[in-house]
Amino acid sequence: MLEIRRLRLLRELSIRGTLAEVAEALAYSPSSVSQQLALLEKETGVELLRKSGRGVLLTPQAQVLVAHTEELLDSFERTEAALAASQSEVRGTARLAVFQTAALALMPAALRTLRQQHPQLRVEMVQHEPETALRETWARSFDLVVAEQYPHHAAPHYEGLDRQGLTRDAIRLALPPRGSGAEFDAVRRLSDAARVPWVMEPRGAASRHWAEQACRSAGFEPDVRYETADLQAHVRLVESGNAVALLPDLVWVGRTPAARLVMLEGTPQRTVFTAMRSSSSQHPVMLAVRRALEETAHRLAGPPAT
């Protein structure tokens, strides 16, 4: 009989490409991964891996096993969900991947709700960039991801992930407080911000690409002097009179902005959503976490106070 633990190692290898990455993802040593896969070859009686340079390639027979392993893992998750649903109390562990704004704006209240309503539920949370988190949730490193999507920049889709919208927040031009400098005080709309310093996320981020395109559509190339993935740093640079930025409303949750916020033409909005594997979407733990997030997002809906 084939052992599911070894089959999962083979599946991880098909996703990650190298034994070292599989070992890191599952907290094994590379030699242990290699030994377990060698045992799987012995159990199946067929060649599963072929050397290719410094790496390995999966044989057609290995690909067959990987496809069936996906089905097995989905079946196990549905079975666990059905068993958990038969119990009177929500208990277990939920592993969440959340991007920074959601971690600050949504998670504190959602975690408090979950702790009060389901004391036997354990939530583990890691901050991750949405694109990576979506892939890792599909790969089963996380149970649920809170991700974002900027206008006309679709987040990656993975087969078998159940996505549900959580909230939408407006993206506004954030300007320093009046009196920070004549060049900033003169800005009334996006097109006026052609000659002032900008702060944006690093290149490669969907928000950076969207922001650059918004500026170009307004007729200029932004003077990006400051780059950081930390949106709280964006807020500090704006409010201290050093830069302007395009920021979504959720960054202002829990505080009154000192920045001047200007609505953009067309009222662009960012979409925040949750995603989990469809096979676990009916598990009481997952239903409870998603419900707490939805309730929190509903309470926070609305523009920031200025």
C-alpha positions as CSV (number, residue, x, y, z in Angstrom):
1,M,0.0,0.0,0.0
2,L,1.3,3.4,-0.9
3,E,2.0,5.8,1.9
4,I,0.3,9.2,1.7
5,R,3.2,11.0,3.4
6,R,5.6,9.9,0.6
7,L,3.0,10.7,-2.1
8,R,2.8,14.3,-0.7
9,L,6.5,14.6,-0.9
10,L,6.3,13.7,-4.6
11,R,3.5,16.3,-5.1
12,E,5.6,19.0,-3.4
13,L,8.5,18.2,-5.7
14,S,6.2,18.7,-8.7
15,I,5.3,22.1,-7.3
16,R,8.6,23.4,-6.0
17,G,11.1,21.8,-8.5
18,T,14.0,20.9,-6.2
19,L,14.5,18.6,-3.2
20,A,16.0,21.5,-1.2
21,E,12.8,23.5,-1.7
22,V,10.6,20.6,-0.7
23,A,12.7,20.1,2.4
24,E,12.4,23.7,3.4
25,A,8.6,23.8,2.8
26,L,7.9,20.7,4.9
27,A,10.7,21.1,7.5
28,Y,12.6,18.0,6.3
29,S,16.3,17.5,5.5
30,P,17.0,17.1,1.8
31,S,18.5,13.7,2.5
32,S,15.4,12.6,4.2
33,V,13.2,13.7,1.3
34,S,15.5,11.8,-1.1
35,Q,15.3,8.7,1.0
36,Q,11.5,8.8,1.2
37,L,11.1,9.3,-2.5
38,A,13.5,6.3,-3.1
39,L,11.3,4.2,-0.9
40,L,8.2,5.4,-2.9
41,E,9.9,4.2,-6.1
42,K,10.5,0.8,-4.5
43,E,6.9,0.6,-3.4
44,T,5.5,1.5,-6.8
45,G,8.1,-0.5,-8.8
46,V,8.5,2.2,-11.4
47,E,11.0,5.0,-12.0
48,L,9.6,8.3,-10.6
49,L,12.6,10.7,-10.9
50,R,15.2,11.3,-13.5
51,K,18.3,13.4,-13.0
52,S,18.4,16.6,-15.0
53,G,21.6,18.7,-14.4
54,R,21.6,19.5,-10.7
55,G,17.9,18.8,-10.4
56,V,15.4,16.1,-11.1
57,L,12.4,15.6,-13.4
58,L,9.2,13.7,-12.7
59,T,8.5,10.8,-15.1
60,P,5.1,10.3,-16.6
61,Q,4.3,7.7,-14.0
62,A,5.2,10.2,-11.3
63,Q,2.8,12.7,-12.8
64,V,0.0,10.1,-12.6
65,L,0.7,9.6,-8.9
66,V,0.7,13.4,-8.4
67,A,-2.7,13.8,-10.0
68,H,-4.2,11.1,-7.8
69,T,-2.5,12.5,-4.7
70,E,-4.3,15.8,-5.3
71,E,-7.6,13.9,-5.3
72,L,-6.6,12.0,-2.1
73,L,-5.7,15.1,-0.2
74,D,-8.9,16.8,-1.3
75,S,-10.8,13.8,-0.1
76,F,-9.0,13.8,3.2
77,E,-9.9,17.4,3.7
78,R,-13.6,16.9,2.9
79,T,-13.6,13.9,5.3
80,E,-12.1,16.1,8.1
81,A,-14.6,18.8,7.4
82,A,-17.5,16.4,7.6
83,L,-16.2,14.9,10.9
84,A,-15.6,18.4,12.4
85,A,-19.2,19.4,11.4
86,S,-20.6,16.6,13.4
87,Q,-19.1,18.1,16.6
88,S,-20.9,20.6,18.8
89,E,-17.9,22.9,19.2
90,V,-15.6,24.6,16.6
91,R,-12.1,23.4,17.4
92,G,-8.8,23.1,15.5
93,T,-6.1,25.2,13.9
94,A,-6.4,27.7,11.0
95,R,-3.2,28.8,9.3
96,L,-3.7,32.2,7.7
97,A,-1.6,34.2,5.2
98,V,-2.4,37.9,5.3
99,F,-1.0,41.0,3.6
100,Q,0.1,43.9,5.7
101,T,-3.0,46.2,5.4
102,A,-5.4,43.4,6.3
103,A,-3.2,42.3,9.2
104,L,-3.4,45.8,10.7
105,A,-7.0,46.8,9.7
106,L,-9.0,43.5,9.8
107,M,-7.2,40.9,11.8
108,P,-7.2,42.4,15.3
109,A,-11.0,42.6,15.5
110,A,-11.5,39.3,13.7
111,L,-9.1,37.5,16.0
112,R,-10.9,39.0,19.1
113,T,-14.2,37.8,17.7
114,L,-12.9,34.3,17.1
115,R,-11.3,34.1,20.5
116,Q,-14.6,35.1,22.2
117,Q,-16.9,32.9,20.1
118,H,-14.7,29.9,19.6
119,P,-12.2,29.5,22.5
120,Q,-11.0,26.1,21.2
121,L,-10.0,27.5,17.8
122,R,-6.3,28.3,17.3
123,V,-5.4,30.8,14.6
124,E,-1.9,31.1,13.3
125,M,-1.1,34.1,11.0
126,V,1.8,35.0,8.8
127,Q,2.2,38.2,6.8
128,H,2.8,37.4,3.1
129,E,2.6,39.1,-0.2
130,P,-0.7,38.1,-1.8
131,E,0.7,36.4,-4.9
132,T,3.0,34.2,-2.9
133,A,0.3,33.5,-0.3
134,L,-2.3,32.4,-2.9
135,R,0.2,29.9,-4.4
136,E,1.2,28.6,-0.9
137,T,-2.5,28.2,0.0
138,W,-3.1,26.2,-3.1
139,A,0.1,24.2,-2.2
140,R,-1.4,23.5,1.3
141,S,1.1,25.5,3.3
142,F,-1.8,27.7,4.5
143,D,-5.5,27.1,5.0
144,L,-6.8,30.6,4.1
145,V,-5.3,33.7,2.5
146,V,-6.5,37.3,2.7
147,A,-5.4,38.8,-0.6
148,E,-5.8,42.0,-2.7
149,Q,-6.4,42.9,-6.3
150,Y,-5.9,46.3,-7.9
151,P,-8.1,47.6,-10.7
152,H,-7.4,45.8,-14.0
153,H,-4.7,43.7,-12.3
154,A,-6.2,40.3,-11.6
155,A,-4.6,38.2,-8.9
156,P,-3.4,34.7,-9.9
157,H,-6.1,32.1,-10.1
158,Y,-5.3,28.5,-8.9
159,E,-7.6,25.6,-9.7
160,G,-9.4,24.4,-6.6
161,L,-9.2,27.7,-4.6
162,D,-12.6,29.1,-3.5
163,R,-12.5,32.9,-3.7
164,Q,-15.0,35.2,-2.0
165,G,-14.9,39.0,-1.9
166,L,-14.4,40.5,1.5
167,T,-14.5,44.3,0.9
168,R,-13.6,47.0,-1.6
169,D,-11.8,50.2,-0.6
170,A,-11.2,53.4,-2.5
171,I,-7.7,54.3,-3.6
172,R,-7.0,58.0,-3.0
173,L,-4.1,60.4,-3.6
174,A,-2.6,61.1,-0.2
175,L,-1.0,64.5,0.2
176,P,1.0,66.1,3.1
177,P,-0.9,68.4,5.4
178,R,-1.2,72.0,4.3
179,G,1.8,74.1,5.1
180,S,4.2,71.2,4.3
181,G,5.5,73.1,1.2
182,A,4.3,75.2,-1.7
183,E,4.9,72.3,-4.2
184,F,2.6,70.0,-2.1
185,D,0.0,72.7,-1.3
186,A,-0.5,73.4,-5.0
187,V,-1.6,69.8,-5.7
188,R,-5.4,69.5,-6.2
189,R,-5.6,66.5,-8.4
190,L,-3.4,63.6,-9.6
191,S,-2.2,65.5,-12.7
192,D,-0.8,68.2,-10.4
193,A,1.6,65.8,-8.8
194,A,4.0,65.5,-11.7
195,R,6.8,67.4,-9.9
196,V,6.6,66.3,-6.3
197,P,8.4,63.3,-4.7
198,W,6.5,60.0,-4.6
199,V,6.7,56.9,-2.4
200,M,5.6,53.6,-3.9
201,E,6.0,49.9,-3.4
202,P,8.9,48.2,-5.1
203,R,8.8,47.3,-8.7
204,G,7.0,44.0,-9.4
205,A,4.2,44.7,-6.9
206,A,0.7,45.0,-8.5
207,S,0.1,48.2,-6.6
208,R,3.3,49.7,-8.0
209,H,2.4,48.9,-11.6
210,W,-1.2,50.2,-11.1
211,A,0.1,53.4,-9.5
212,E,2.6,54.1,-12.3
213,Q,-0.1,53.5,-14.9
214,A,-2.5,55.9,-13.1
215,C,0.2,58.6,-13.2
216,R,1.0,58.0,-16.9
217,S,-2.7,58.2,-17.7
218,A,-2.7,61.5,-16.0
219,G,0.1,62.7,-18.3
220,F,3.4,62.3,-16.3
221,E,6.0,59.9,-15.1
222,P,6.1,59.9,-11.2
223,D,9.3,60.9,-9.5
224,V,9.6,57.9,-7.2
225,R,12.3,58.8,-4.7
226,Y,11.2,56.3,-2.0
227,E,10.4,52.6,-2.3
228,T,9.1,50.4,0.5
229,A,6.6,47.5,0.7
230,D,5.5,48.9,4.1
231,L,2.4,51.1,3.6
232,Q,2.7,52.4,7.1
233,A,6.1,53.9,6.0
234,H,4.2,55.4,3.1
235,V,1.8,57.1,5.5
236,R,4.6,58.5,7.6
237,L,6.4,59.9,4.6
238,V,3.2,61.6,3.4
239,E,2.2,63.0,6.8
240,S,5.7,64.2,7.5
241,G,5.6,66.3,4.3
242,N,8.1,64.3,2.3
243,A,6.1,62.6,-0.4
244,V,2.7,61.9,-2.0
245,A,1.3,58.4,-2.5
246,L,-1.7,56.5,-3.8
247,L,-3.1,54.7,-0.8
248,P,-6.2,52.5,-0.2
249,D,-8.6,53.5,2.5
250,L,-7.9,50.5,4.8
251,V,-4.5,52.0,5.7
252,W,-6.3,54.6,7.7
253,V,-8.3,52.3,9.9
254,G,-7.9,53.1,13.6
255,R,-6.5,56.6,13.0
256,T,-7.6,60.0,11.7
257,P,-5.5,60.9,8.7
258,A,-3.3,64.0,9.0
259,A,-2.8,63.7,5.2
260,R,-5.1,65.3,2.7
261,L,-7.0,62.7,0.8
262,V,-8.1,63.4,-2.8
263,M,-10.5,61.1,-4.7
264,L,-9.2,60.0,-8.1
265,E,-11.1,60.3,-11.3
266,G,-13.2,57.2,-11.9
267,T,-13.2,56.3,-8.2
268,P,-10.8,53.3,-8.5
269,Q,-11.1,50.7,-5.8
270,R,-9.0,47.8,-4.6
271,T,-10.7,44.5,-4.0
272,V,-9.8,42.5,-0.8
273,F,-10.8,38.8,-0.9
274,T,-10.4,35.5,0.9
275,A,-9.4,32.3,-0.7
276,M,-9.2,28.7,0.5
277,R,-9.2,25.3,-1.0
278,S,-12.7,24.2,-2.1
279,S,-12.1,20.9,-0.3
280,S,-11.9,22.6,3.1
281,S,-14.3,25.5,2.5
282,Q,-17.1,23.7,4.5
283,H,-14.9,22.9,7.5
284,P,-16.4,24.6,10.6
285,V,-13.0,26.2,11.4
286,M,-12.8,27.8,7.9
287,L,-16.4,28.9,8.0
288,A,-15.9,30.6,11.4
289,V,-12.7,32.4,10.2
290,R,-14.3,33.6,7.0
291,R,-17.4,34.8,8.8
292,A,-15.4,36.7,11.4
293,L,-13.4,38.4,8.6
294,E,-16.6,39.3,6.7
295,E,-18.3,40.8,9.8
296,T,-15.2,42.9,10.6
297,A,-14.9,44.1,7.0
298,H,-18.6,45.1,7.0
299,R,-18.2,47.1,10.2
300,L,-15.2,49.0,8.7
301,A,-16.9,49.8,5.4
302,G,-16.9,53.5,4.5
303,P,-14.3,56.2,3.8
304,P,-11.8,57.3,6.4
305,A,-12.6,60.2,8.7
306,T,-10.7,63.4,7.7
